[in-house]
Amino acid sequence: MINYNRLKWAAYTANLSMSVVACLSPLLFVTFRTLYGISFTKLGLLVLINFLTQLGIDLMLSFIPHKFNIKKMVRLIPVLVTMGLLIYAVFPFIFPNHVYTGLVIGTVIFSASSGFNEVLANPLILSIPSDNPDKEISKLHAVYPWGVVGVIIVGTAFLFFVGSGNWQWLAMLFLIIPITSTALFFSTDMPEIETPQKASGIAALLKNKMLWLCVAAIFFGGAAEMIMTQWCSAYLEKSMGIPKIWGDLLGMAIFALFLGLGRTLYTARGKNISRVLILGSAGAFLCYITAALTSNAIVGIIACVFTGFCVSMLWPGSILVSSEHFSSGGVFVFAMMASGGDLGAALGPQLLGTVTDKAMTIPAVCELATQLSLTTEQLSMKIGILSGAIFPLLAIPFMWAITRKQK
């Protein structure tokens, strides 16, 4: 019997690479705004580009998965991360007047790797013989937030001690992870990954209402998770007046810690995923409202980080439901779920950035900020966070519908 432990570690390190891809830009939002004067809208656009690129890969793998050599695509994942991070880091040295262009190009390349990873990592792990595949999937997804914690701690320490002006070297430092993943993938065997071989099989799945309920659920769940992931640090710094180092550690890092804790707890003791999805959506909604409306920094931090626990299973839980319901869907179902999640993860953070910038130009917001003894930027970011509450709120009826369908 083949030992797939090395393959599992390759998948885990690939997910760690996704932690770098997801967190690097948000970790540097304030640095980019300070050093290069990049607007909140353009900063949000980097997130949008990230997830729209992933969405394009998802859709491509959704409808023509049988046209690709899946094993080669899996091995390509960490290679793309390495290339993207190199461009992201080196471009400002070569073209100092076109920093944002380099950020966009690097983002597109390493975001493509994320698209391949989130579609192929789940069926890859499920293709490995296991007595408890749900536990293996939950473990795979738990690696990501723990990786986020590590990325934030290392990144925050680097920026504090080395200086934000040397941020490019931080990106170079993180190259260690995808390089390790590349070495593991190219030195291990892979099992076959199931995928529909005919368009007719895909057409039949597309007509199934349960599939679209799952896609809608992961859309709203993905948005609820990624808004706070991408903007938590900047929100605590700009709106609550918390220094950046503490905004990163008390915001992003502990948010990711709670995200990982929720997924790890489900791995160990979890059951009744449908109920977890409903309660998680409701809890996330209350956390968003609290974070937006409070003027107390401690309450704001608690609301932000506890959102991580509430949304922890919204993304992987939706995948678990779909994989159980469509056991023969293979890569196609995972690609459709990734498409829904990425679309939510793209539109949610971009909405917050756009709402925040727009609010800063409205005279009534400026007047209200003065009355509340806040700056216009502080109040505008609160309005942006408040707008994010719509996503976990809208997730609830879809999670409920999935529960009814399962029963």
N, C-alpha and C positions, 0 to 999 in steps of 0.2 A: 504494500500500500504506500502511495506517495505521501511524503511528509510536506504539508503545505504551510508550515510555520513561517518560512522565509517569505512566502507570498503574502501571508497576512501582515508581516512586518513591512513589506513593500507597500501594501495598501494603507497601513497606518501612517507611514512616513509621507505618503502622497497626500493624505488628509492633513498632516502637519503642514505641508507645503501650501494647502488651501487656507490654513490659518494665516500664513504670511500674506498670501494674495489678498485675503479679505480685510486684514487689519492694517497693512502698511500705510495705505493712503489715509484712512481716518486718523491713524496715529500721528500723521504729519500734516493734517488739515491746518492747524494753527501755524505751524512752521511755514507752510506754503503761502498762507495768507500774509504772514509777517515779512518773509523774505522776498516774495515775488508779487504781492498784492493781488493774488487770485481771489475772485469773488466767491461767495457762498454758493452761487448757482453753478459756477464752473467746478467747484470742489464736489458738489453733488453730482455734476455731470460725469466725473471720474467713476463714481459708483454706478451711475446709469450705464456708462460704456462697459464697465465690468460685467454687469449682469445681462445687458443686451447681447454682448458677445457670447456669453454662456448660453443665452436663450437661442441664438442662431445655431450653435452646435447642438443643443438639445433637439431643436426642430429637425435638423439635418439627420440626426440619428433616429428620430422618431419615425420618419417615413421611408428611409432607405437604409436601415441598419444592416441588411444582408449584403449591401454593396461594399462593406468595409471589412478589413481584416481586424477583428476585434482585439486579438492579442497584440498586434502591432500598435493599435490605437492606445491600448493600456500602457505599453512601454513608452509611448510618446509623451504621456502626461508630464512626468517630471522634467523631461527635456525642454518642453515649452515653458515651464516655470523658470528654468535656468536662463533661457534666452530672454524672456520678458524682463526678469529682474536685472539682467546685465544692461539692457537698453535703458530701463528705468533709471538705473544708477549712473551710467556712463554718459548719457546724452547731455546732461547739464555741464559736464566738463568740456565736451566737444563743441556744443552749441549753447553757450550761456544765455543768449538772447531768445532762445526758443525752448525754454525749460518745459512749458506746458505741453508742447508738441511731443517731447520725449516721454512725458508722463502718459500721454494718451497712447502712443505706440506701444510702450512697454505694457500698459494696462490691457490693451487688446490681445497681445500675445499670451501673457500669463492667464488672462481670463479664459482664453480658448482651452487652456489646460484644465481649468476648473470645470468647464462645460463637459469635457470628456470624462473627468473624474467622477462628477456626481451622477452621470448616467451609467458609467461602467463599473464603478467601485461596488455598488450594491449588488448587482447580479454576479460580479466576480466573487464576492464573499459568500453569496448564497449558493454558488456553484461548488464550493468546497464542502465535502461531506461533513455534516454536523448533526448532533442530536437536538440542538436548540438553535435554529437559524435566527429566530427573533432576537435572542441574546447576542448573537454575533453581529447582527445589523446595528443593534443599540450600542454595542461596544465600539464598532467602527465610527459611529456618529459621535460617541463620547470623546474620541480622540481629538476631534476638531476643537471643541471649546477649551480643553486642557492645553491644546497647542496655542490657542488665542491667549490664554493666561501667560504662557511662557513668552510669546512674542511681545506682549505688552510690557511685561516686567523687564525683559532684555532691552526692548526699544526705549522705554522710559528711562532706564538707568543710563543707556548710551547717550540719549539726548541731554540728560542732566549733567553727566560728568564730562562727556566729550564735546557737547555743544550742538545745537540744532543746525548750525552752519555746515556741519559735517555729516548731514543725514544720508548722503550717498553711500558712505562707508557702512552704514547700518544695513542698507539694502544688499550690499556685497556680503556682509556677514551672514545674512540669512540664506545665501546660496548653498551653504553647507547641507541644508535639509533636502532640497531637490536633487542635489548631486548624490547624496546617500541613497535616496529613493531610486534614482536611475540605476545605480550599481546593484541594488537588490532585485529590481525588476528584470534586469538583463542576466541575472544569474540564477533564475528559478523557473520551474515549469509552471504552466497554467492549465487549468481544466477548460473544457469547452463551455462557452456561455450561450445559453439558448436565446434564440430570436426568431420572430416570424419570418418565414422564407417567401411568403407571397403577399401581395398587396391586399388580396381578399381577406386574409386573416386580420390585417390592420383595419380594414374597413368595418369588419364586424365588431371589433373592439371600440371603434369610434362611435358606434351607435349605442353603446352601453351607457345608460345614465349614471351608473355608479362611478364610472371612470371620470366623468365630468364633475361629479360631486367631489371626488378626491382631488382633482386638479384645482377646483375652486378653493377647497380647504387649504391646500398647501400654498396657494397664491396669497391668501390673507395671512396664513401663519408665517410664511416667509417674509412678508412685508413687516409684520409685527416684530419679528426677531431682528431683521436687518436694520430697521430704523434706529432702534436703540443701540445695536452693535456699532453702527457707523457714526452716530451723532452723540452718544452718551458723554464722551470725554469733552467734546467742544461745548455741549450744552451746560455741563457742570462748570466749566471754566468761564464761559462767556455770560451765562444767565445767573449762575449762583455765586460767581466771584471766587471760585475755588482755584488755587494755583494749578498749572498744567500737570505737574508731576503727581499731585493728588487726584486731579480729575482723571488721569489715566489709570492710576492704581486703584482708587476707590470707585471709579466709574467702570471703565472698560474691563479692567482685570477682574474685579469682583463680579461684574455682570457675567463674564465668561466663566468664572468659577461656579456661579450658581447654575449657569447653563449646563456645564459639565456635571455638576452635582445631580441635577434633575435626570440627566440621561444615564448616569452611573447608577442611581437609585433604581431606575426602571430596569436596567440590565440585571440588577441583583434581585429585586422584589416585585417588579412591575407586572400588572395584569389589568384587564379591562381597558384597553387603549382608547376606546371611544369615550368613556367617561373622563379619562385623563385629558383628552383633547378639548372637551367642553369646559371643564373646570379651568384648564390652562388658558383658554381664550378669555373667559370671564375675568380671571385674575389679572391677566395682562392689561385688559381694558381699564380696570380699577387702578393699576399701577401707573399707566400713562396719564390718567386724569389727575392723580395725586401729584405726580412729578411736575405736571404743567401748572397746577394751581397753587402749590405750596410756595411760601417765601422762606421757609426754613431749610437751610442747606443740608442738615442731617436727614430730615424727612425726604428731601429731594434725592439724596444719595441712596437711601433705603428703597425708595420707589423705583429708581432706575435699576438697581442691581437685582431687586426681587423680581423685576420683569424677566430677567434671565431664567429664573427657576420656572416661572409661569409658561414661558414660550419654549422651554427646553425640548418638549416632545412634539410640538406642533408640526415641525418639518419631518423628522424621522417617523413620528407616529402616523402621519398621513401616508408615508411610504409603506409602513408595515401593513396598514389597512388595505392598500391597493395590491401589495404583493400577495396577501392572503386571498383576496377576492379574485385576482387574475393570475393564478399560479402558472399559467402557460403563456403569459404575455411577453415574458423575457425582456430584452433590451427596450422594446417599444414602450411598454408601460412605464418603465423607469425613466425613459426619455420624456414622455408626456408629463410625468410628475415633476421632473427637473425643470421642464419648460414653465409649468405653473409656478413653481417655487421661485425660479429666477425672474419671472415677470414681476411677481410681487416684490422680490428683493431689489429689483431695479427701480420700479415706480415709487415704492414707499420712501426710501431715502431722498430721491430726487424731489418728491412732493414736499418734504420737509424743507429742503434747501430753497426751493422756489417760493414756498409760502413765507419763509423767514425773510428772504430778500424783498418780496412784494410788500409784506407788512411794514418794513422799514420805510417805505415810500408813502404810506398812508398817513395824512395829517392827524386823523383821529387817534391812531396808535401812538403817535408822538405825544399828543396831549394826555392820553391815558397814562403813558409811561411817566410823565412828569408828576401826575397826581399820585401815582403809586410809588414815587421816589425810585424809579428804575430808569435806566437808559433805554433808548429806543431799541437798541440791539438786544438787550436783555428781554424786554417784553416780546419782541418779535420772535425770539427763539422759543419762548414759552408758547406762543401761538403755534409755532411750527410743531412742537411736541404734542400740543393738544390736537392738531390735525391728524397726527399719527394714531390717535386712539380709535379712529374709525375702522382701522384694519382688524384688530382683535374683536371689536364689536360685531363686525360683519362676518367674522369667522364662526361665531356661535351658531347661527341657524344652519350653516353648512355642516358643521360638526354634528349637530343634532339630527340632520337629515341622514347622514352616514350611519348614525346609531340606529335609526329607524329601519334603514335598508338592511343592516346586518341582522337585526332581529327578525 
